[in-house]
Amino acid sequence: MSATADRENEPCPVDGTPQRLLLIGPSPDLVRAAVGAGFAVRIISGTPVSPDDRIPPGVPVDLVDLADGAALAEAVEMSVRVHGTQRLLACAGTAELPAVAATAARLQVTPNPPDAARLLSEPAAMRALLNGSRHSYVPAARARSAQELPAAVEEIGGPVTVRSLPSGAEESGCPSAAGERAYLVERYLQGPEYGVVTLTVDGMHRVVGVVALHGAWQAGCHLFPAPLPERDEAEARALVTELLDLAGYEFGYAYTVVVLTADGPRVVRSRAAYPEEPVASLIEVATGFRADEELVQALAGKPVGVPTADRYAAVASYRLPAGRLLSVSGLEAVCELAGVHRVHFPYRSGDDIPGDGHGGEGYVMLTADSPQEVAGVVAAVGRLVRAEVSRRPDQR
């Protein structure tokens, strides 16, 4: 997310009228939090608002095609010039859209430079920032088309990671050939991955938490807080805040994934947003930190604290093979395990499980007093859940 500039130190003008806040693509929880904090909220949404969203009554909603840059820029400008918007929060990836970032910066309703969110999220731009600083160097080369990929891979040498670049990658100095997609080729980063969540206010970056991802702690699990050695965590935090400084990021959440390599931490990817589920819920269940409420309180000029975990929270994922689900058992027993908060199983008997290489994935969210206790519950989940899947005729 990105947010607005503070034209005044307090959220409300001296006459007591509410500060006018424009939310682009917000969650219903964020809308309710902003209204509850005293803001006069207006919404730009790419989809109609459903009654099930429980948006507070009286909140105006402008329906705009978020893929139409001209229409989106016009809607932002209308909100500022006609409806008096004083601040802006762009959510769900919209902070990276040029129509949002450039228009908000021009109208002075955001402290973030027009390119801040893009510099974080666009792989080539992010890598160029860090490689320019020389503190987190990763060999990288750009290919303007698929035909140029072999040469770029040879230039880097060894195992590599290939990332396709967005169509606007020419802004980061990587123009693509006509009708072709550009690519970024980087040296593959070997090591455990950690997700670093930050909240920036007035250019000050506060680390909300560090999550151990994938197999950083245990295969198939995310764990918060990450059981990291003090020095490794300090280096990861310092690298993330350096990236935010380099991008000129002044306000909002960011989620940055760092790999701890043999040569020190290296950034894999970043985005000007809070992490998605189920990672987002880990911090809340371990600390009570409510991301939407803390963000609007920061907008209102209230002090921003750093949450403290009083327990460990984990997400244990399980993957089903592609095919047709015949039966599943053990989910009720898993729900009764001590510390289990949520069981997500996305299929019913008779459903087809995708054969796109990802299979079907579910997860269990739980809390415990120690990583050892978490591991015990995860092992119990593995013993209890049993799924029978038949192969489809087109499978060998």
N, C-alpha and C positions, 0 to 999 in steps of 0.2 A: 504494500500500500504506500501511497505517497499522500502528503497532506499539505495544508495551506500555511501560508505565512501568517505570522502574528502581526497584524497591523496595530494591535493594541495589546497591552499586557494582560488584560482581563478578557474573558470570553464575551462579555456583554458591553455595549456602549454605555456611556454615562447616563443615558436616559432610561436604562433598564430594559430596553427591548432586546429580545433574544438575538444572538449572533446567527446569521444566516449561513447555513452549511449545505453545500451541494455534495451528494454522494453518487458516485457513478458505479453501477453494478454491485451494490452492497448486498450483504446477507441481511435477512430480516432481523437477526440478533443485533447487528451493528446499527440498523435503523432505530430499533427500540432503545439501544444504549444511548444513541445521540439525542433522541427526543427526551429520554429520562435525564440526561445531563443538562437540559435546558436550551438546546440548539433548535432553531427553526429550520427544519430539514426539508430539502427538496431532492428528488431522486431522478436520475437518468438511468433507464433500464433498457436492456436489449430484448427483454421478454415481458409479456403482461404479468402484472402482480396478481397472484392468486389470493383468495380469501384465506386459504390455509397458511399463508405467510404471516398472518396476524400483524400486518403493518398498522401502526397507530392511525386512527382516523384523522383526516385532515391533512395528511402528508401528500403533497402534489407529486405525481409521477409523470415524467415525460418519456414516452416510448420512442426510442431511436434505434436505428440499425447501427450497432457498434462497429460494423465493418465498413460503414460509409463515413470516411474521414471528414468530408465536407459537412455532412449533416450533424455529425457529432461535435465538430468545432462550432457550428452555428448554435447548437443547443447549449453548449457551455457558455458561449458569448451572450446568448439570450438570458440565461440564468443570472449572469453577472450584471449586465447592463439594464435589464428590464426588471428582474426580480430582486436585485440587490445582494446577490451572493457575495459573501466576504471570505469564505474559506471553501476549500475543495478537498475531498478525499476520493481517490481513484482506487477501485478494488478489483479483485478477480482478474488481474493482468492488464487492466485498462490503463494503469499508470505508464505502461510502456508504449502506448499508442501515441504517435506523433501529434494527432489531432487534439488529444487531451493534454499532453505534456507541454507542447508549444503554446497552445491557447491559454492554459492556466498560468504559465510563466509570463506571457505577454500581458495578461490582465492582472497580474500581481496577486493571485489568490493561492499561490503555492511558493514556498521558499526553495523548492528543489529546482535546479537548473533544468532546462528542457531535455537534456540528454542523460540525466542522472539514472533514471530507471532503465533506460536502454543500455547504458554502459555496464550496468550490473548484469542484465539478463541476456544480452546478445553475446554468444560465446567468443567471437573474434574480438569484439570491443573490450570485453572483460579481460581476455588474455593479454591484449595489447597494453592495457593499463598496468597490469601486474608485471609483465615482462619489462615494461619501461622503468619500473621501480627497481628491478633487479633483486628484490627481496624474496620473490616467489617465482623464479624463472622456470618455465616449462617450454621446451622446444616446440615450436608450432609453425605450420606453413599453411597457406591458403591455396585452394584449387578453385578456379573459376568455373569448372565443369567436371563432369565425371571423367572425361578424357584426360584431364590434368591430374586426377587422383594418383595414379601410379607414380608419377614424378614426385609429387608431394610426399607420398609415403616413403619413397626412397631417400628423399632429402632428410626426413626425420630419422629414419632407421629404427630397427628394433620393433617391439610391439607398439602399436599406435591406437589411438581413439579417433574415429572419424565422426564429425558432427555436421549435419546439414545446416546451412545458414538461412535465416529468413530472407524473404525477397528483397527487403530493404538493406541487405548487407553491404550494398555499395556505400552506405553512409559511413561504414567503419573501414573504408579503404579496400574493400574486396568486391569490386564490380564483377558481375557474372556475365558470361556470354549470352547473347540473345536467346531467350527461351530455355536457358540452362539454370540449374540450381548450383550455387556455390557451396564449398565445403571448407571446414577447418580440420586440419590433421594435426594432432598433438601426440607427444610422447605419452604412452599409457602410464598411468599413475598406479603403482602397486602399493597397497596398504589398506588399513581399516578406514572406513568413512564415518565422519561425524557431522551432524547438522547443527549449525550455530544459529540461534535465533536472537535477533537484536531489535531493540526499539530505539530509534534516534529521535531526539528532541533538541531543537536549536543546535544541530550539528554535534551534539554529544551522544555517543553511541553506548548504550547500555546492553550488556549481554543478558538476555532473559534466561537462556539456558543452553546447554549442550547435550545433544541426543546421540547416543551410540546407535549407528544405523547398520542394518543388514547383519553381517557377521562380525562387526567390530567387537561385540561382546559374545554373542552366541548365534549360530546359524539360524536364519529365519526370524530373528527378533530385533526389535528396536527397544532400547532401554534408556530411561531418563531418571535421575541425572547420570550422565556417562561416567563410568568408573575409570577416569583418566588420571595418569600421574600428573602432579601439579605443574611440572615444567611443560609437558605436552599441551595441557589445556591452556596455559598462559600463552604459549606460542600460537596456538590456533586462534585464540581470541584476538591477539595482536594483529595477526594477518587479516582477519575479517574486518577489524576496525580500520586498518590501513586501506583496504579495498573501498570501504564506504567513504573514507576521506578522499581518495583519488577520484571517485565518481562524483564528488560534490554533494553527497546525499545529506539532506538537512532534517528531514522529518519522515517518520513512518517505520513500519516493520521491514525487516529484510531477513531472508532465509538463505544461508550460505553453506554449501557442503564442502568439507575439507577432508583431504586424504592425508593421513600421517605416513609419509614415505620415509625411507631410510635417510633421506637428505633433509628431513623436516617437513612441516605442513605445506600443502599445496591446495589451492582452491580448485574445485572441479566445476562448480556452477553456483550461481547466485540469482536471487530474484527479489525485487522490491515488494515483498508480500509476506504474510504469515504463512507458515507451512500448512499444507493440506492435511486432511484426515488420512489415516488415523494419528499421524505424528502430532497434529495440533492438539489433540486431547491429552497427550501424555503429560504436558506441562501443567495443564489445569488439574488433572486428577492427583498429581503429585504435590502441587503447591497451592491450589485454589486460585491461581492466576487466571483472570478472565480477560482474554485479549481484547475484545471489543470495548469493554468498559474501561480498561486501562488506556486504550488509544484515545477515546473521546475525553477522558479526564486530562490527558496530556494536552489535547487541543484546547481544553478549557483553562490551561495554565496551571494545573495542579501538579504538585511534585510527583515524579515518577520513581517508584521503588523497584528493587530487584527481588523477584520471588525467591523464597527459600523452600526447598523440598523437605518435607517431613517423612517421606517414604519414597520408595522406588516405584516407578510405573513402567509397564512393558506392554508391547504389542507382539504377540506371537502369531505369525502367519502360517497358514497351511495351504498347500496347493493340491488341487485335484487334477488328475490326468484328463485329457480331452476325451469326450465320448458322451454317453447318455447316463445320467445319474439314476441308478436303480433304487438305492436306499441309502440312508444315512442314520447313524445311531450315536448316542453318547452326548448330544448337544445339551439335553436337559441336565445330565449329570455334570457337565462342564459348568453350567450356569450356577450350580450349587457349590462349586469349589470356593474356598475362602479367598477373598480378595478379587474375585472376578467381577468386573464392572460391565462388560459388554461382550456379547458373542455375535459376530457378524458372519452369517453363512448365506451367500447370495443365491443359492439354488434350492429347488424342491425336487422330489422324486419325479422322474420323467423329463426333467429339463436337459437340454443339450449344453454341455460344457464346451466352450470355444476351442477350436483346434488351430488357433493362430500362433501357437508357440508359447502362449502365456498360460494356457490352461485356466482353471477356475481357482480363484483365491478367496479365502476368508481369513478372519483373524479373531483372536481373543485378546481383550484388553484387561489388564489386571494390575493390582498393586500389592506390595509386600514390604517388609521392613529391611530387607537386604537382598543383594543380587542372588545369594544362595537360596533364599526362600522363593524368589522369582523363578529360578531355575527348577525348583521342585514342582511348582505349579505348572510350568510349561511342560515338564515331563509327564505330569498327570494328564494334561490335555492330550498329549500325543498318544497316551494309552487308551483314553476314553473314546475319542472320535474315530469312528469307522465308517468309511464310505465305499459302496460297491458301484463301480462304473463299468459299463459295457462299451466295447469298441464299436464305432460306427462302421458300416460296410466299406466306406472309403478309406479306412485306416488299415494299415498293415500290422 
